[in-house]
Amino acid sequence: MPEWIKILIGLGIVAFLVAAFIVSYKWNKKTPVPAGCETLLTDCEGCGITSCTLHKPSEDKVEVI
């Protein structure tokens, strides 16, 4: 099998995977929120992930000298 055909097959597989990801992402965004999960609040204080949407900003202020 010529090298250029292998490259085209590889690019086709990558393009298919990217397209599948985009389509599934869009479908997931259209999925309605289940009943009872509209307002999820948690009392997580031990979590260090600040990008979490449930993470409350810390009210402790530290002054750097």
TAFENBEL-V178729 format. One record per helix or strand. SS is the DSSP state (~ for helix, > for strand). FROM is the first residue (numbers start at 1). TO is the last residue. If there is no record, write none. Layout:
SS	FROM	TO
SS	FROM	TO
//
This chain:
~	3	30
//
